[in-house]
Amino acid sequence: MGARQEKTGRRLGLTSLTVAASGLLALLIGVAFTVLLFAISDANSSVSARRASRTALVEAGSMEQLLLDLETGQRGYVITGREEFLQPWQAARKALPAEERRFTDSTTSPGQRRAAERITRGVKSFLNDYSIPLVEMVRRGDPAASGLKETTEGKQRVDALRAQFHDYMNDERAQLAERTDAAGTNSHQAVLAAAIGLAASTALVAVFTVLQHRAVVRPVRGAAAAAQELAGGDLSVRVPPSRVAEIGALGTSFNTMAASLQDSRRRIMESTEAVHRRTARDLHDGAQQRLVSLMIGLRLARELIPDTETSAIDLLDQSIDNAQTAINELRELASGIYPLVLTVKGLVAAVQDLASRCPVPTVVESRDERRISSTVESNAYFVVAEAVTNAVKHAQASRIDVTLEFGDVLRIKVADDGVGGVGKATAGSGMTGLADRVAAFDGKLAIDSPAGGGTTILIQRPPGQSGTNGRPVRAGRPP
């Protein structure tokens, strides 16, 4: 009992299996969605960073353009002395403070901000320390304004600032390319992780479906098929054990019910056959012996009457014949209820006696003959008797062959050369009774009966406790 409880305790409940699979599936889906959320967040960050880098490049270009406007406007004014050439210079000078703020605020890293501040200081220095004083010198008519020194200084300042702009933009473009590559890599990894998560989830669903089919669907179908066979009279059918607790409990209950029904049928048949055996013995030892004594008395009386009393002699002869007929009929009745030869000589002898009284030529063959359990012998005999009776009544056969094989399994084969076309599903009460007898003692019944090809009935069942071996016997009325 403890071992059974321990074994049952190791079974996995259907609820536990479902919860475990659902939890694992939810975990995989949660991980996949988490990876996707991180990927989306990273992609958004990358998009924002790329947008900021493009804005920084645009502002740097605008700042550089203001520097060029300052330089070209001032240079045109120095060369011509005409005020209209100062208009780009004045516009650039007016827009410079706001553009400086936008330029420094658009930087995307501390290093770039320092570079932007350095460029901004350089542009301010160019304007305040060089450009404005140079314009004032031209307005005063100072001839040094157009000298080589002033022109060279301006060009050097602008070239240095443009080189700084160039380095700034190159660094920003490198960061933009790096962020673009990182965004592409992260997106690829996110797609890959999502694909792996989806594949794992699909695989888990498939595995769970297969496990559910094996652990639940297949056992339930097996139990339904077993219930159908049980309803059809096969009480030997059993449901295999299952590791799923609920299915295992269902199978255990089914097997217990089938075993109980089989035991009940076996006890009923054993009780019935015990009654038959006792009735046959009482008929043989009681009524039959009295009839024999009566017939002996009648014969003695017949011998004491003179031959001249013809009427009395005829009456006694008639009474003797009637007594003999009664004895023969009583012996036939007792043999039909339970043959005495089955108790005295065993199964083979009883089947041979049955064959000798069969109206259809019947041949009996046995292999490895030996005495077995009396209950099994009785059940086997009546199985053969019922099969032979069915063949005589319905098969239209000209020959019946009965084979008895005593081994690890008792095999009984009853074959005829009749019309065939018999099956367990279409058989009448005779075949149903035969199936009931076989199933009650853990036996297996197989019927091979093609239309026009005769009928072969094969029964296999445990032989029970065996006795001494006999020699093979072949007997019966010849065909």
FENLIN-V473457 format. One record per pair of residues at least 4 apart in sequence whose ideal C-beta (glycine too) atoms are under 7 Angstrom apart, sorted by sequence separation. I is the first residue (numbers start at 1). J is the second residue. D is the distance in whole Angstrom. If there is no record, write none. Layout:
BEGIN
i=I j=J d=D
i=I j=J d=D
END
This chain:
BEGIN
i=1 j=5 d=7
i=2 j=6 d=6
i=3 j=7 d=6
i=4 j=8 d=6
i=5 j=9 d=6
i=6 j=10 d=7
i=12 j=16 d=6
i=13 j=17 d=7
i=14 j=18 d=6
i=15 j=19 d=6
i=16 j=20 d=6
i=17 j=21 d=6
i=18 j=22 d=6
i=19 j=23 d=6
i=20 j=24 d=6
i=21 j=25 d=6
i=22 j=26 d=6
i=23 j=27 d=6
i=24 j=28 d=6
i=25 j=29 d=6
i=26 j=30 d=6
i=27 j=31 d=6
i=28 j=32 d=6
i=29 j=33 d=6
i=30 j=34 d=6
i=31 j=35 d=6
i=32 j=36 d=6
i=33 j=37 d=6
i=34 j=38 d=6
i=35 j=39 d=6
i=36 j=40 d=6
i=37 j=41 d=6
i=38 j=42 d=6
i=39 j=43 d=6
i=40 j=44 d=6
i=41 j=45 d=6
i=42 j=46 d=6
i=43 j=47 d=6
i=44 j=48 d=6
i=45 j=49 d=6
i=46 j=50 d=6
i=47 j=51 d=6
i=48 j=52 d=6
i=49 j=53 d=6
i=50 j=54 d=6
i=51 j=55 d=6
i=52 j=56 d=6
i=53 j=57 d=6
i=54 j=58 d=6
i=55 j=59 d=6
i=56 j=60 d=6
i=57 j=61 d=6
i=58 j=62 d=6
i=59 j=63 d=6
i=60 j=64 d=6
i=61 j=65 d=6
i=62 j=66 d=7
i=63 j=67 d=7
i=64 j=68 d=7
i=65 j=69 d=6
i=66 j=70 d=6
i=67 j=71 d=6
i=68 j=72 d=6
i=69 j=73 d=6
i=70 j=74 d=6
i=71 j=75 d=6
i=72 j=76 d=6
i=73 j=77 d=6
i=74 j=78 d=6
i=75 j=79 d=6
i=76 j=80 d=6
i=77 j=81 d=7
i=86 j=90 d=6
i=87 j=91 d=6
i=88 j=92 d=6
i=89 j=93 d=6
i=90 j=94 d=6
i=91 j=95 d=6
i=92 j=96 d=6
i=95 j=99 d=6
i=96 j=100 d=6
i=97 j=101 d=7
i=98 j=102 d=7
i=99 j=103 d=6
i=100 j=104 d=6
i=101 j=105 d=6
i=102 j=106 d=6
i=108 j=112 d=6
i=109 j=113 d=7
i=110 j=114 d=7
i=111 j=115 d=6
i=112 j=116 d=6
i=113 j=117 d=6
i=114 j=118 d=6
i=115 j=119 d=6
i=116 j=120 d=6
i=117 j=121 d=6
i=118 j=122 d=6
i=119 j=123 d=6
i=120 j=124 d=6
i=121 j=125 d=6
i=122 j=126 d=6
i=123 j=127 d=6
i=124 j=128 d=6
i=125 j=129 d=5
i=126 j=130 d=5
i=127 j=131 d=5
i=128 j=132 d=6
i=130 j=134 d=6
i=131 j=135 d=7
i=132 j=136 d=6
i=133 j=137 d=6
i=134 j=138 d=7
i=135 j=139 d=6
i=136 j=140 d=6
i=148 j=152 d=6
i=149 j=153 d=6
i=150 j=154 d=7
i=151 j=155 d=7
i=152 j=156 d=6
i=153 j=157 d=6
i=154 j=158 d=6
i=155 j=159 d=6
i=156 j=160 d=6
i=157 j=161 d=6
i=158 j=162 d=6
i=159 j=163 d=6
i=160 j=164 d=7
i=161 j=165 d=6
i=162 j=166 d=6
i=163 j=167 d=7
i=164 j=168 d=6
i=165 j=169 d=6
i=166 j=170 d=6
i=167 j=171 d=6
i=168 j=172 d=6
i=169 j=173 d=6
i=170 j=174 d=6
i=171 j=175 d=7
i=172 j=176 d=6
i=173 j=177 d=6
i=174 j=178 d=6
i=175 j=179 d=6
i=176 j=180 d=6
i=177 j=181 d=6
i=178 j=182 d=6
i=179 j=183 d=6
i=180 j=184 d=6
i=181 j=185 d=6
i=182 j=186 d=6
i=183 j=187 d=6
i=184 j=188 d=6
i=185 j=189 d=6
i=186 j=190 d=6
i=187 j=191 d=6
i=188 j=192 d=6
i=189 j=193 d=6
i=190 j=194 d=6
i=191 j=195 d=6
i=192 j=196 d=6
i=193 j=197 d=6
i=194 j=198 d=6
i=195 j=199 d=6
i=196 j=200 d=6
i=197 j=201 d=6
i=198 j=202 d=6
i=199 j=203 d=6
i=200 j=204 d=6
i=201 j=205 d=6
i=202 j=206 d=6
i=203 j=207 d=6
i=204 j=208 d=6
i=205 j=209 d=6
i=206 j=210 d=6
i=207 j=211 d=6
i=208 j=212 d=6
i=209 j=213 d=6
i=210 j=214 d=6
i=211 j=215 d=6
i=212 j=216 d=5
i=213 j=217 d=4
i=214 j=218 d=6
i=215 j=219 d=7
i=216 j=220 d=6
i=217 j=221 d=6
i=218 j=222 d=6
i=219 j=223 d=6
i=220 j=224 d=6
i=221 j=225 d=6
i=222 j=226 d=6
i=223 j=227 d=6
i=224 j=228 d=7
i=225 j=229 d=7
i=226 j=230 d=6
i=227 j=231 d=6
i=228 j=232 d=6
i=230 j=234 d=6
i=244 j=248 d=6
i=245 j=249 d=6
i=246 j=250 d=7
i=247 j=251 d=6
i=248 j=252 d=6
i=249 j=253 d=6
i=250 j=254 d=6
i=251 j=255 d=6
i=252 j=256 d=6
i=253 j=257 d=6
i=254 j=258 d=6
i=255 j=259 d=6
i=256 j=260 d=6
i=257 j=261 d=6
i=258 j=262 d=6
i=259 j=263 d=6
i=260 j=264 d=6
i=261 j=265 d=6
i=262 j=266 d=6
i=263 j=267 d=6
i=264 j=268 d=6
i=265 j=269 d=6
i=266 j=270 d=6
i=267 j=271 d=6
i=268 j=272 d=6
i=269 j=273 d=6
i=270 j=274 d=6
i=271 j=275 d=7
i=272 j=276 d=6
i=273 j=277 d=6
i=274 j=278 d=6
i=275 j=279 d=6
i=276 j=280 d=6
i=277 j=281 d=6
i=278 j=282 d=6
i=279 j=283 d=6
i=280 j=284 d=6
i=281 j=285 d=6
i=282 j=286 d=5
i=283 j=287 d=5
i=284 j=288 d=5
i=285 j=289 d=6
i=286 j=290 d=7
i=287 j=291 d=6
i=288 j=292 d=6
i=289 j=293 d=6
i=290 j=294 d=6
i=291 j=295 d=6
i=292 j=296 d=6
i=293 j=297 d=6
i=294 j=298 d=6
i=295 j=299 d=6
i=296 j=300 d=6
i=297 j=301 d=6
i=298 j=302 d=6
i=299 j=303 d=7
i=300 j=304 d=7
i=301 j=305 d=7
i=305 j=309 d=5
i=309 j=313 d=6
i=310 j=314 d=6
i=311 j=315 d=7
i=312 j=316 d=6
i=313 j=317 d=6
i=314 j=318 d=6
i=315 j=319 d=6
i=316 j=320 d=6
i=317 j=321 d=6
i=318 j=322 d=6
i=319 j=323 d=6
i=320 j=324 d=6
i=321 j=325 d=6
i=322 j=326 d=6
i=323 j=327 d=6
i=324 j=328 d=6
i=325 j=329 d=6
i=326 j=330 d=6
i=327 j=331 d=6
i=328 j=332 d=6
i=329 j=333 d=6
i=330 j=334 d=6
i=331 j=335 d=6
i=332 j=336 d=6
i=333 j=337 d=7
i=335 j=339 d=5
i=338 j=342 d=7
i=340 j=344 d=6
i=341 j=345 d=5
i=345 j=349 d=4
i=346 j=350 d=7
i=347 j=351 d=6
i=348 j=352 d=6
i=349 j=353 d=6
i=350 j=354 d=6
i=351 j=355 d=6
i=352 j=356 d=7
i=353 j=357 d=7
i=354 j=358 d=6
i=358 j=362 d=4
i=372 j=376 d=5
i=373 j=377 d=7
i=374 j=378 d=6
i=375 j=379 d=6
i=376 j=380 d=6
i=377 j=381 d=6
i=378 j=382 d=7
i=379 j=383 d=6
i=380 j=384 d=7
i=381 j=385 d=6
i=382 j=386 d=6
i=383 j=387 d=6
i=384 j=388 d=6
i=385 j=389 d=6
i=386 j=390 d=6
i=387 j=391 d=7
i=388 j=392 d=6
i=389 j=393 d=6
i=390 j=394 d=6
i=391 j=395 d=4
i=406 j=410 d=6
i=423 j=427 d=6
i=427 j=431 d=3
i=428 j=432 d=7
i=429 j=433 d=6
i=430 j=434 d=7
i=431 j=435 d=6
i=432 j=436 d=6
i=433 j=437 d=6
i=434 j=438 d=6
i=435 j=439 d=6
i=436 j=440 d=6
i=439 j=443 d=6
i=12 j=17 d=5
i=77 j=82 d=7
i=80 j=85 d=6
i=107 j=112 d=4
i=126 j=131 d=6
i=127 j=132 d=6
i=137 j=142 d=4
i=145 j=150 d=6
i=212 j=217 d=7
i=213 j=218 d=6
i=229 j=234 d=4
i=230 j=235 d=7
i=242 j=247 d=4
i=243 j=248 d=7
i=283 j=288 d=6
i=342 j=347 d=7
i=372 j=377 d=6
i=422 j=427 d=6
i=427 j=432 d=6
i=438 j=443 d=4
i=107 j=113 d=4
i=144 j=150 d=7
i=242 j=248 d=4
i=391 j=397 d=5
i=405 j=411 d=4
i=449 j=455 d=4
i=137 j=144 d=7
i=138 j=145 d=5
i=230 j=237 d=6
i=241 j=248 d=6
i=305 j=312 d=5
i=355 j=362 d=4
i=424 j=431 d=7
i=438 j=445 d=4
i=77 j=85 d=4
i=137 j=145 d=4
i=229 j=237 d=4
i=305 j=313 d=6
i=341 j=349 d=5
i=342 j=350 d=4
i=404 j=412 d=6
i=448 j=456 d=5
i=76 j=85 d=4
i=77 j=86 d=5
i=104 j=113 d=6
i=107 j=116 d=5
i=242 j=251 d=6
i=341 j=350 d=5
i=355 j=364 d=5
i=391 j=400 d=5
i=422 j=431 d=7
i=241 j=251 d=6
i=403 j=413 d=4
i=435 j=445 d=5
i=447 j=457 d=6
i=134 j=145 d=6
i=226 j=237 d=5
i=240 j=251 d=7
i=302 j=313 d=7
i=305 j=316 d=7
i=339 j=350 d=5
i=424 j=435 d=6
i=434 j=445 d=7
i=73 j=85 d=6
i=77 j=89 d=7
i=104 j=116 d=5
i=239 j=251 d=4
i=341 j=353 d=5
i=352 j=364 d=5
i=388 j=400 d=6
i=402 j=414 d=5
i=446 j=458 d=4
i=73 j=86 d=6
i=103 j=116 d=6
i=104 j=117 d=6
i=226 j=239 d=5
i=351 j=364 d=5
i=302 j=316 d=4
i=339 j=353 d=6
i=400 j=414 d=7
i=401 j=415 d=5
i=445 j=459 d=6
i=73 j=88 d=4
i=74 j=89 d=5
i=239 j=254 d=5
i=301 j=316 d=6
i=302 j=317 d=7
i=72 j=88 d=6
i=73 j=89 d=3
i=104 j=120 d=6
i=134 j=150 d=6
i=223 j=239 d=5
i=239 j=255 d=6
i=400 j=416 d=5
i=443 j=459 d=6
i=444 j=460 d=5
i=103 j=120 d=7
i=222 j=239 d=6
i=238 j=255 d=5
i=399 j=416 d=7
i=443 j=460 d=6
i=298 j=316 d=6
i=302 j=320 d=7
i=348 j=366 d=5
i=384 j=402 d=6
i=399 j=417 d=5
i=443 j=461 d=3
i=69 j=88 d=5
i=70 j=89 d=6
i=73 j=92 d=7
i=397 j=416 d=4
i=398 j=417 d=6
i=442 j=461 d=6
i=69 j=89 d=7
i=100 j=120 d=5
i=238 j=258 d=6
i=397 j=417 d=5
i=441 j=461 d=5
i=442 j=462 d=6
i=237 j=258 d=6
i=298 j=319 d=5
i=299 j=320 d=6
i=348 j=369 d=5
i=395 j=416 d=5
i=397 j=418 d=4
i=438 j=459 d=5
i=69 j=91 d=7
i=70 j=92 d=5
i=298 j=320 d=5
i=396 j=418 d=5
i=69 j=92 d=4
i=70 j=93 d=7
i=130 j=153 d=6
i=219 j=242 d=5
i=235 j=258 d=6
i=391 j=414 d=7
i=395 j=418 d=3
i=396 j=419 d=5
i=424 j=447 d=6
i=438 j=461 d=7
i=130 j=154 d=6
i=395 j=419 d=6
i=423 j=447 d=6
i=295 j=320 d=6
i=298 j=323 d=6
i=346 j=371 d=5
i=391 j=416 d=4
i=422 j=447 d=6
i=66 j=92 d=5
i=235 j=261 d=5
i=236 j=262 d=7
i=362 j=388 d=7
i=388 j=414 d=6
i=423 j=449 d=6
i=130 j=157 d=6
i=215 j=242 d=7
i=223 j=250 d=6
i=235 j=262 d=4
i=387 j=414 d=4
i=391 j=418 d=6
i=422 j=449 d=4
i=215 j=243 d=7
i=216 j=244 d=7
i=219 j=247 d=5
i=223 j=251 d=7
i=226 j=254 d=7
i=230 j=258 d=6
i=295 j=323 d=4
i=384 j=412 d=6
i=421 j=449 d=6
i=66 j=95 d=6
i=215 j=244 d=5
i=294 j=323 d=6
i=295 j=324 d=6
i=383 j=412 d=6
i=420 j=449 d=5
i=66 j=96 d=6
i=235 j=265 d=6
i=347 j=377 d=5
i=351 j=381 d=7
i=354 j=384 d=7
i=358 j=388 d=6
i=380 j=410 d=6
i=384 j=414 d=6
i=420 j=450 d=5
i=421 j=451 d=4
i=96 j=127 d=7
i=126 j=157 d=5
i=216 j=247 d=6
i=223 j=254 d=6
i=346 j=377 d=6
i=350 j=381 d=5
i=354 j=385 d=6
i=360 j=391 d=7
i=420 j=451 d=5
i=215 j=247 d=7
i=219 j=251 d=7
i=291 j=323 d=6
i=295 j=327 d=7
i=360 j=392 d=5
i=380 j=412 d=6
i=420 j=452 d=6
i=66 j=99 d=6
i=347 j=380 d=6
i=351 j=384 d=5
i=359 j=392 d=6
i=419 j=452 d=6
i=420 j=453 d=5
i=422 j=455 d=5
i=93 j=127 d=7
i=347 j=381 d=6
i=354 j=388 d=7
i=358 j=392 d=7
i=372 j=406 d=7
i=376 j=410 d=7
i=420 j=454 d=5
i=126 j=161 d=6
i=291 j=326 d=5
i=292 j=327 d=6
i=342 j=377 d=6
i=420 j=455 d=5
i=63 j=99 d=6
i=291 j=327 d=5
i=342 j=378 d=7
i=370 j=406 d=5
i=418 j=454 d=6
i=62 j=99 d=6
i=360 j=397 d=6
i=368 j=405 d=7
i=369 j=406 d=6
i=417 j=454 d=5
i=418 j=455 d=6
i=123 j=161 d=6
i=361 j=399 d=5
i=362 j=400 d=4
i=363 j=401 d=5
i=364 j=402 d=5
i=365 j=403 d=5
i=366 j=404 d=4
i=367 j=405 d=5
i=368 j=406 d=4
i=372 j=410 d=7
i=416 j=454 d=5
i=122 j=161 d=5
i=288 j=327 d=6
i=291 j=330 d=7
i=342 j=381 d=5
i=367 j=406 d=7
i=368 j=407 d=6
i=415 j=454 d=7
i=416 j=455 d=5
i=63 j=103 d=5
i=360 j=400 d=5
i=362 j=402 d=6
i=390 j=430 d=4
i=389 j=430 d=7
i=390 j=431 d=6
i=415 j=456 d=4
i=119 j=161 d=7
i=122 j=164 d=7
i=288 j=330 d=5
i=358 j=400 d=7
i=59 j=102 d=5
i=60 j=103 d=6
i=287 j=330 d=6
i=288 j=331 d=6
i=413 j=456 d=7
i=414 j=457 d=5
i=59 j=103 d=5
i=386 j=430 d=6
i=119 j=164 d=5
i=413 j=458 d=5
i=118 j=164 d=7
i=119 j=165 d=6
i=288 j=334 d=7
i=59 j=106 d=4
i=283 j=330 d=6
i=355 j=402 d=7
i=386 j=433 d=6
i=387 j=434 d=6
i=412 j=459 d=4
i=386 j=434 d=5
i=86 j=135 d=7
i=119 j=168 d=6
i=411 j=460 d=5
i=56 j=106 d=4
i=283 j=333 d=7
i=284 j=334 d=5
i=55 j=106 d=5
i=56 j=107 d=6
i=283 j=334 d=4
i=351 j=402 d=6
i=383 j=434 d=6
i=386 j=437 d=7
i=409 j=460 d=5
i=410 j=461 d=6
i=56 j=108 d=5
i=116 j=168 d=7
i=409 j=461 d=7
i=115 j=168 d=5
i=351 j=404 d=7
i=409 j=462 d=7
i=410 j=463 d=4
i=280 j=334 d=4
i=383 j=437 d=5
i=409 j=463 d=7
i=53 j=108 d=6
i=382 j=437 d=6
i=383 j=438 d=6
i=52 j=108 d=5
i=56 j=112 d=7
i=67 j=123 d=6
i=70 j=126 d=7
i=78 j=134 d=7
i=112 j=168 d=7
i=284 j=340 d=6
i=348 j=404 d=6
i=70 j=127 d=6
i=74 j=131 d=5
i=81 j=138 d=6
i=280 j=337 d=5
i=347 j=404 d=7
i=406 j=463 d=6
i=77 j=135 d=6
i=279 j=337 d=5
i=280 j=338 d=4
i=379 j=437 d=6
i=49 j=108 d=7
i=112 j=171 d=6
i=63 j=123 d=7
i=74 j=134 d=6
i=78 j=138 d=5
i=112 j=172 d=6
i=280 j=340 d=7
i=395 j=455 d=6
i=70 j=131 d=6
i=74 j=135 d=6
i=77 j=138 d=6
i=276 j=337 d=5
i=277 j=338 d=5
i=276 j=338 d=4
i=379 j=441 d=5
i=108 j=172 d=7
i=391 j=455 d=7
i=273 j=338 d=7
i=376 j=441 d=7
i=109 j=175 d=7
i=78 j=145 d=6
i=108 j=175 d=6
i=78 j=146 d=6
i=387 j=457 d=5
i=383 j=459 d=6
i=399 j=479 d=5
i=71 j=154 d=7
i=71 j=158 d=5
i=376 j=463 d=6
i=376 j=464 d=4
i=375 j=464 d=7
i=67 j=158 d=7
i=372 j=463 d=5
i=373 j=464 d=3
i=372 j=464 d=5
i=373 j=465 d=5
i=372 j=465 d=7
i=67 j=161 d=6
i=372 j=466 d=5
i=372 j=467 d=7
i=370 j=466 d=5
i=371 j=467 d=3
i=370 j=467 d=6
i=371 j=468 d=6
i=64 j=162 d=7
i=370 j=468 d=6
i=370 j=469 d=4
i=369 j=469 d=7
i=370 j=470 d=6
i=64 j=165 d=5
i=368 j=469 d=6
i=369 j=470 d=4
i=369 j=471 d=7
i=369 j=472 d=6
i=369 j=473 d=6
i=60 j=165 d=6
i=270 j=375 d=6
i=273 j=378 d=5
i=367 j=472 d=6
i=366 j=472 d=6
i=366 j=473 d=5
i=60 j=168 d=6
i=60 j=169 d=6
i=365 j=474 d=5
i=269 j=379 d=7
i=364 j=475 d=5
i=57 j=169 d=6
i=364 j=476 d=5
i=363 j=476 d=5
i=362 j=476 d=5
i=57 j=172 d=5
i=362 j=477 d=6
i=56 j=172 d=5
i=361 j=477 d=5
i=363 j=479 d=7
i=361 j=478 d=7
i=361 j=479 d=4
i=53 j=172 d=6
i=356 j=476 d=7
i=355 j=476 d=4
i=356 j=477 d=6
i=53 j=175 d=6
i=355 j=477 d=6
i=53 j=176 d=4
i=352 j=475 d=5
i=352 j=476 d=6
i=348 j=473 d=6
i=50 j=176 d=6
i=53 j=179 d=7
i=50 j=179 d=6
i=49 j=179 d=5
i=50 j=180 d=6
i=46 j=179 d=5
i=46 j=182 d=6
i=46 j=183 d=3
i=43 j=183 d=6
i=46 j=186 d=7
i=43 j=186 d=7
i=42 j=186 d=5
i=43 j=187 d=6
i=39 j=186 d=6
i=39 j=187 d=7
i=39 j=190 d=3
i=36 j=190 d=6
i=35 j=190 d=6
i=35 j=193 d=4
i=36 j=194 d=5
i=35 j=194 d=6
i=32 j=193 d=7
i=32 j=194 d=6
i=35 j=197 d=7
i=32 j=197 d=3
i=31 j=197 d=6
i=32 j=198 d=7
i=269 j=437 d=7
i=28 j=197 d=6
i=265 j=436 d=7
i=269 j=440 d=5
i=28 j=200 d=5
i=29 j=201 d=6
i=28 j=201 d=5
i=266 j=440 d=5
i=265 j=440 d=4
i=266 j=441 d=6
i=25 j=201 d=6
i=28 j=204 d=6
i=262 j=440 d=6
i=25 j=204 d=5
i=24 j=204 d=6
i=25 j=205 d=7
i=21 j=204 d=7
i=21 j=208 d=4
i=233 j=432 d=6
i=14 j=216 d=7
i=233 j=435 d=5
i=233 j=436 d=5
i=236 j=439 d=5
i=235 j=439 d=4
i=234 j=439 d=5
i=235 j=440 d=6
i=233 j=439 d=6
i=236 j=442 d=5
i=236 j=443 d=7
i=17 j=244 d=7
i=14 j=244 d=5
i=12 j=243 d=6
i=14 j=245 d=7
i=11 j=243 d=5
i=12 j=244 d=6
i=13 j=245 d=4
i=14 j=246 d=5
i=11 j=244 d=6
i=12 j=245 d=7
i=13 j=246 d=7
i=11 j=245 d=4
i=8 j=245 d=7
i=11 j=248 d=5
i=8 j=248 d=7
END
